[in-house]
């Protein structure tokens, strides 16, 4: 899931379509993904770092209808020791135009991401 920078359309319900520009591999640092959201908005993001060992990646926004500037996000996956689960740590830094960028903007971005990460818990094991 982490290695395929273009795979978010398979697990995030807000992403309708996605493609890596210029046919680059989706795990190559520097590749750019262009994707369309279900609401029709189109975004471009560039992969900045990818580490299998640390299970991390970073990316930046290149083009977006959202009024965020200098946006850089960092994602880290960590195993949860209680069950077959993974903790997804996601943080981003960005600037907004003066007088813009309320907590509602940040909460909206958080809701967009978390909506795609929620999964139903596995069914309980059958009694023996």
N, C-alpha and C positions, 0 to 999 in steps of 0.2 A: 504494500500500500504506500509506503513512504518513498520507495525508490522511483515509482512511476509518477513523476510530476504532472503527468497528463491524466492520471486515473481518477481524479476527483469527481468526474461526471458519473462514475459507477457507484459512488458511495454517498454523494451529497445531493439531496433531492432538489436543491435550488439551481444546480448546474444542468442545463439542457444539453449542450454540446461543448466539446473541447477538442483542440488540435494543437500540436506543436508546429510552430512556423518553420518553413524552409526544410521540413523533413528531418530535423535534428533528432537524435535520440532523446527520449524523455527523461533520461537520467544524466544528461550532460550539463554540467555547470555552464550557465550562459544561455541555455535554451529558453525560448519564449513560448508560453502557452497563451492562446487566444481562445476565450470561451464566452459563451452566451448563457445568461441566466434564464430561468423560466419566464421572467417578466420582460425579456427582450434586451436587457442591458448587456453590453459587450465590454469585456475587460481584457487586458493583456498584463501578464505577470512574467517576471524573469527569475529563473532559478539562480541564486547567488552561491549557495553552499549545499553540499550533500555529503553526509558521513554515515556509512553503514555501521562503523564501529560505535559511534556515539548515538546512533539512531536519531539524527537531527537533519533538518534542512532549513534554509533561509531563502526568502524570495522578496522581491519588491514589486510594487505596482508601477506599470509603465503608462497605461491608459485606463481611465475609469471614469464613469459618470458621477462617482461619489466625490465630494469636495475634500479629498485627503491629499496631502502633498508629502513628499519625502517618506513615503510609507515603506517600511521594512518589517517583515514578520519573521519570527523564528519559531520552529516547531520541534518539539522533542517528544519521543515516545519512550515510556518506561514501563516495565512489567509490573503488574499488580500481583503481589505474592498470594493473595487470597482468591484463588480461582483462575480461570483462563481469561484474563482481562488485561487491558492495556490502558495506562493513564496517558492522555494526550495533553501536553503542556503547549499552549500557544500564546505568544505575546507579540504585540506589534507596537511600533513607534511611528508617529506621524505628526504633521503639523496641519493646521487649518487656516483658512483666511481669517483675518481679524474680525471678531464679533461672530464667528461661526464655530461649529464644532462643540456642541453641547454633550453632556453625558448621554443624552438620548441617541446621538450618533454612535457613540462608543457602544452603548447597550444594543443598538440595532446590529452592529457588526458582530458582536458576541452572539446574539441570537441566531444570526445567519449561519455562523459556523457551528454552534452547538446543535442546531437542528439537524445537521448532517451527521453528527457524530453519535447521536443517541441510538442505541440499539436495544431491542428488547432483551431481557435476560434470558439465558438458555432455559428450556423447560426443566423442571425438577427431575432428578434421576428416578427411575422406576423402583418401587420397593422390591426388595429381594424376597 
